[in-house]
Amino acid sequence: MERGAQLFFEGIKREMEPALDDLMALAEDMEPAMREFVSEMGPAFVELLGQIEDLSAYHPPEILPNGDIILRKKTPEDVLDPPHEGEIDL
């Protein structure tokens, strides 16, 4: 059985190897763009997260038809009485 399992996993490895090679090539192609994105946008994200403080104090983002994104802060009532999505069977 051990030999059968070994042959099975070797077969899977051979089948997956081209896809993994393609994934590695894609990652290498994207690396410079990702580094540039992080270097340019990183400070802005840090500043934004410093202003937001606690993400659990906000409702999920809402995207308006014109593309604007709204982050609504929860009211004290929302925090104390979260909406019930349905019953949970225990």
TASULVEN-V328135 format. One record per residue. RES is the residue in one letter. PSI is psi in whole degrees, 0 to 359 (* if undefined). D_CENTER is the distance of its C-alpha to the mean C-alpha in whole Angstrom. Layout:
res=RES psi=PSI d_center=D_CENTER
res=RES psi=PSI d_center=D_CENTER
This chain:
res=M psi=322 d_center=39
res=E psi=318 d_center=38
res=R psi=322 d_center=39
res=G psi=317 d_center=37
res=A psi=320 d_center=34
res=Q psi=315 d_center=34
res=L psi=321 d_center=35
res=F psi=311 d_center=32
res=F psi=327 d_center=30
res=E psi=322 d_center=31
res=G psi=316 d_center=31
res=I psi=318 d_center=28
res=K psi=316 d_center=27
res=R psi=322 d_center=30
res=E psi=324 d_center=28
res=M psi=342 d_center=24
res=E psi=314 d_center=26
res=P psi=320 d_center=26
res=A psi=320 d_center=22
res=L psi=322 d_center=21
res=D psi=318 d_center=23
res=D psi=320 d_center=22
res=L psi=318 d_center=18
res=M psi=319 d_center=20
res=A psi=319 d_center=22
res=L psi=316 d_center=19
res=A psi=319 d_center=17
res=E psi=323 d_center=20
res=D psi=325 d_center=21
res=M psi=343 d_center=17
res=E psi=311 d_center=18
res=P psi=320 d_center=20
res=A psi=320 d_center=18
res=M psi=319 d_center=15
res=R psi=317 d_center=18
res=E psi=317 d_center=19
res=F psi=313 d_center=16
res=V psi=319 d_center=16
res=S psi=326 d_center=19
res=E psi=319 d_center=20
res=M psi=341 d_center=17
res=G psi=307 d_center=16
res=P psi=324 d_center=19
res=A psi=321 d_center=18
res=F psi=319 d_center=15
res=V psi=316 d_center=17
res=E psi=316 d_center=20
res=L psi=314 d_center=18
res=L psi=329 d_center=16
res=G psi=328 d_center=20
res=Q psi=326 d_center=21
res=I psi=325 d_center=18
res=E psi=276 d_center=19
res=D psi=111 d_center=18
res=L psi=336 d_center=15
res=S psi=350 d_center=16
res=A psi=4 d_center=19
res=Y psi=149 d_center=18
res=H psi=163 d_center=17
res=P psi=149 d_center=14
res=P psi=146 d_center=15
res=E psi=127 d_center=17
res=I psi=120 d_center=18
res=L psi=161 d_center=21
res=P psi=331 d_center=23
res=N psi=2 d_center=24
res=G psi=351 d_center=20
res=D psi=147 d_center=21
res=I psi=127 d_center=18
res=I psi=131 d_center=19
res=L psi=112 d_center=18
res=R psi=129 d_center=21
res=K psi=141 d_center=22
res=K psi=144 d_center=23
res=T psi=164 d_center=26
res=P psi=326 d_center=28
res=E psi=321 d_center=29
res=D psi=322 d_center=25
res=V psi=319 d_center=25
res=L psi=327 d_center=28
res=D psi=79 d_center=28
res=P psi=148 d_center=24
res=P psi=144 d_center=24
res=H psi=122 d_center=25
res=E psi=347 d_center=23
res=G psi=177 d_center=26
res=E psi=150 d_center=28
res=I psi=123 d_center=27
res=D psi=130 d_center=29
res=L psi=* d_center=30
